[in-house]
Amino acid sequence: MLNFRKAGVILPNIILYSSHCPRCKVLEDKLAKKNVSYTLFDDVQKMVELGITSVPVFEVDGVKMEFRDANKWINEHGGE
């Protein structure tokens, strides 16, 4: 898994699996507001192939979270 450095700090690899639904949009907006770099994954067919059946799913360094935990992670770690 790739991690990037910013001013000597290793940044986590973050993926947001999204269909651009209202909850997905909440996370997208929060990530943008907190200036968190992430990869947006919105290919629904590929999500189904990966076993993702509901969105949003937020992944940090391989750990997948649903909306509530994702929201908490962004509030605690966003903008570091």
N, C-alpha and C positions, 0 to 999 in steps of 0.2 A: 504494500500500500504506500502511496506517495504522500509524504508530508512536505510542506513547503516552509521555508524559513522567512521570517520577517523581522528584521532588526535583531537577529540572533535567537529568535524564539521559534520553536517548531510549532507550526499551525496544524490543527487536526484536519484530516480528510473528511469533508462533510458533503453528504448527498441528501437532497430533498426530493423524495418521490412524490409527485404532485399531479393531480388532474385539474388544477386551478379551481377547485371547489372553494367554498367560503372558508373552511378551516385551513386549506392549503394556502389560500391567499393571506390569511392572518400570519402564518409562519413566514411566507415570502416577504411580507411587509416588515415584520419584526427583524428578519435577517438583514434586509436592506437598511432599515433605520439604524441598526447597530453596526452596520458596515462589516458584516460577517461574510467572508468569501465562501461560496459553496457551489456545488454542481447541481443544476436542476435536471431531474430525470422525469420526463413526462410522457414516455412511450408506454401507454397502457398495456398493450399486448406483451411487451417485454416484462412489465411489472407482474402480470399474471404468470408468465413463464418462471419468474423468480419466486413465485408463491405469495406475492403481495396482493391481497384481495380487498384491502380498504386503504384509503389514503386520508391524510398525509402520513407518510413514514419518513422519519428523520434519522439519518445514519451518521454516526460520528466514529471514525476509525473502526468501522465494522460492526459497531453496536447499534442495532435498530431500536427506535423508540416511536411510540404512537404520540398523538397530539399533545396530551397532557404532559408527558415527560419531556417531549421536545420543547414545549413552551417553557417549562421549568429550566431546561438546560440553556436555552437562549437567554432567559432572564439572568441566569447566574454566570454564564460564560461569555455572552455576546459583548463585543466591543473591547475585549481585553487587549 
